Amino acid sequence: MAQAHERAYSSRVYTFPIPGDDRRVMGRGTRFALGVDVLICVALVGFGVSVTTRSDLANGTIVDTLLLPAVVLPILLRRRWPLAAALALLTGIVVSGVPTFDQFRLGLAIPAGMLILFSVADQSELRRALVGLAVVLAGMVFVGLTDRVLRGNGGLGAMVLFSFPLCLASWGAGRVARSRSRLADQLAAQSELLVRQRELTAQLAVEVERTRLASDLDMAARARVREIIALAARAERSFTAVPDRARETFAQIERIGRDSLNEMRDLLGVLRSDERGSRSPRPTLAEIEALLDQARAGGQAVDLELDGQQRPLPLGIELAAYRALQHALIAVSGSSSAEPLTVRLRYLPDQLELEVRGAAMEGADAEAALAAARERIVAHGGSFSSDDPTGGRVLRAALPVTTAYA
């Protein structure tokens, strides 16, 4: 049962947005970011075309213009595959410079390298981030050796002095962003841990209160039983001598017994964990189809058989039968490929019979479910049995429905 509580606890959601809405917001954010990168690529290509078509820089071919996208398109990879984007940038820089080794790429390679380096540093662990930095800086060196604009303007040295600080600054900004993001994740994890600790503290407080109530129940029961025993002994002594006093004593014993039974039921109602704190209407057997639909949605094959005339029963009996079936669905399973789980509900004049037949589930959860189902039935004066033939399990329960049962 502890494992079942743990699974129920671990499935709780502590954030308010609906999951579907989160996916929708994330999708819009991703598309917007990709759109921004596309606009950056278009702007850089447009700038490159305006430079390569100038007569003072033309190299006599259209190779410059045709190969410009190879330098900027790696930007589109940087958000999902940052290191691959760095390698693609280096490849694009080399490919776009090979035909003449004298082509313009300076104004495109530096901004593209800065954007990719930020993503590499932000999304990668340190070793991969350093590899990405080395790859991009190698591309800057190749541009310094082959770019037409740098001829006579400082060449490789000017390129290194200009591009390296910018690339290092972008890479460092990415590492800072990564550290802040990891700090935010750690704070979120600590916040979730605090929430869990508060939940556990609340559960512990509930268990302490339940223990106190159980102790009170034990003390009250002991005191009442001692009082009943004393009264019975007195009635026995006075039965022959004073019959009227004996009858009065027996009537008093009956009143004490009924009061004790009512007090125990009240305390047991408080102690029932699955009903504590619930403000929704208690389920009845009219909702049995919805309960079985939940089991079918979980992958089980379930058949329902009704015998007798279905009629409203005392609320306590209906709730006990519903909860017992709910527990039984944990201890017994069925599948469409083998044998389906069969639930048989029989309405008799003086009792309600429940039978659940299917494959036996093993483990602590199944044993706890069987114990809970038995407790439900026995608490209302019924009988419960569990038979485990080879490869299967049959649960049978009978609840009295006559008004004589208090």
Steps between C-alpha positions, in 0.01 A plus 500: 500500500793730564608450138151584381501821706847583361382459143196711568720765655758498223230555241385828648557815296612811682471743209176662395520517116331218314759269336346545158529877537867464598574306182315762298698787658830314451410434136427867440826602669703253291340617177561863592868433576542314172332787319747744655792284386358484148472880491862527619610263224309697236646830624856364499463351152353827374795690647745253345339527158518880515875473566589225253325680214708815546739556213797580722479160676378276218722204426372451148257217589167452671647242738510749788126561490394139442700366795401764755211289645750229598638743761171612655271197477672325797332765717175306456654199678631680804198462730460123469850385397746775602821299457382373161428862408861595588635218283264599217621861527862392465406280202307784338787744549745259338268399214411858420869599484645205310410598139728808492636530857424869453129547576305726731359332814621726779172685564303175520737266681555717809130556594417137415788379718394720792141373490609135477758540776239640736279196443793258533608652832144523630383147414815286526713375784846658528695252286260519207477877541880527472497280191237725342709808586810349340306407185355849454835670567658271240240625255590859584866422428411352161298813417798714598719305260262504202268802518547760225411797724792428731758514222713802577298572817688297757413150374490223755627716788224755456242223479623337820514828689150593388310170502654309790393745775146508358481121483643458850256758637205320340623163630545645850149649493367155413681342796357768732151433363552127554610548860199719570270247338648218708463714813134555412457124451659434838272753666199340331614156619544631855156659483349169391688325780357747751151433365555127544634551850192704590281224362689238699478714812127533451468126450702438815273734695198310369653167599575632848138611532381163373719325756353716773148419383583130491631524856184681609293232331687227682464670838131572444433143392681359803310727739163417345568127502604512867182691581288247312671209679440661838133562419455145373651360821269717708199392293594135546511539878167683514317296235341265753453739789386817319382421143394860425845632587656231278284605204598864559866400511474306175329799335787718618748249353316521168514882500870501582567245228314707237674821609835326486427369152405848378814655650719235337337556164559876527867450585543240226346742254762758592778243476409393145770667291326460164197696619684766704473851360269399215221749431364342182189278515582146606488260205221245465449187293323715239851617406645152461516531120715815530734312736532210256554743210801637688639146524435445129675827418801365691523202264288240683219301342204503740159333474210590728220258586193613697263251662175594666315828505737792548370728773627770735659360815603666827773752427752325725447169318529662155817683599654186649423297186633774272824537698546125526470472121742790462755315713429173320594653166851547639532139614340339191566576133373391161609529139326463166768261373459256792201504735308820574434610854142415597299699754175343613255696713202307639206674669328263743208587731714499813854555376724628223757263353812613315733270310817605314678237291822541300877469505673539836718808548805458719687740726444719802241718325278200422527367856418843643201527264368161614534601864319830435217323314460247782493781759226678306277195480555368854442845652141485369433150629576325173721210398803507273709222345789478256574182305809466285464209256784436259568815301198687631325666792137504609377754754157454656321737735151506650343798674175490702248754373217443750405793719554282807877538463602815683 
